[in-house]
Amino acid sequence: MKLTHTSNSAVHAAYDMPDDADPLAFLLELNLGCAAKEKAGEKIRLPGLPLAPMEQANFVSDDCIQSPRL
């Protein structure tokens, strides 16, 4: 239950979602809006840092958990 609450809190914070919003309905509406903009030829903001590629290297590291090679 704690993990679900933590992930819901992270989604709310990441998308500036109101506390009383249903996460699935909110994300579906967001996705439909992005799809409509893309279909109309408009640019949509991609996830991640809105920086030039050379600047993003300052925020990327390899200190993460990696799955073993099979």
Secondary structure, DSSP 8 states (H G I E B T S, - for coil): -HHHHHHHHHHHHHTT--TTS-HHHHHHHHHHHHHHHHHTT-----SS--S-HHHHGGG--S-S------
